[in-house]
Amino acid sequence: MRLVFCGTPQFAVPTLEALIAAGHELLLVVTQPDRPQGRGLELATSPVKQTAQRHDLAIDQPEKIKNNPDFRGRVESAHPDAIIVVGYGRIVPPWMLSLPRLGNINLHGSLLPKYRGAAPIQWAIAEGETVSGVTTMLLNEGLDTGDVLLRRELPIGSDENAISYSRRLAAIGADLMVETVNGLAAGNVRPQPQDHERASLAPILKREDGLANFSFSAQKIYNRLRGFQPWPGCYTLFRGKKLAIHAARPESSKTGKEPGEIAAQDDRFLVVCGQESSLELLSVQPEGKRTMSAADFLRGYRPSAGEKLGA
């Protein structure tokens, strides 16, 4: 198969590697432009670009793709059988959707139609799912509304976060994409419409999504802590300043009166949550300080009985 590959993050790398290993012809790799990164604001290349360079593949990094005659000409001149899209970070324009004979094939990090949108892995974990997976689909002009090609489930560990689950999904997604491309070429994979009534959304994450709401159950807060990794994480306020929560575990018993109330027990840092539950904070980081254990925090800050987080 003659393929154009569009992708940017580490999640896309196993799929690119798998397509190369399967013997497909990667005519062009399209990825986001290099961006300033870190304190020195040095230009950083995407994981997909680094992989393409290792394999000596042709690379394009357009700032825009919708109205870009040079980029359009380069893709059209490649005459691809399919365009593969994995975490590219741009909306694919109509001219690209209609170009290849087998369409634009996307690898999505959920079992569509559940969790359509920019952050499916994070929201699936944040919502307490125990199973999610990956889907290959044909892109159309909607938001993850195209016909499904293949799906594969993957259980979510009870203590697993979005970073580790994303790595596991990327691996099975790579195999699924190769199976999809080979199946389309052979004519034994057929697109199936999604059941739009069962759709749910996984919108792009915002900083405020990481703010802990202690009226939620401890399990729900813990799920959001696991899901919103590496950003925005989970945080609250203590004495008017940000307190990042890096590790925690839910408790089934309530240890105080009001949501957010601190209930220290020896070196244990417990916070009252909704639904008769408590969250034990294990590792925290006060604003402007280093990450520390709960015991070190309690010894250093000495919260008073009944003092609250979130204020």
PyMOL commands that set and color helices and strands:
alter all, ss='L'
color gray80, all
select helices_A, chain A and resi 10-21+47-54+69-78+94-97+120-126+162-186+196-198+207-210+218-227+294-301
alter helices_A, ss='H'
color red, helices_A
select strands_A, chain A and resi 2-7+25-30+35-37+42-44+59-60+82-86+104-108+131-138+148-155+235-238+241-251+269-273+277-286+292-293
alter strands_A, ss='S'
color yellow, strands_A
deselect
rebuild
show_as cartoon
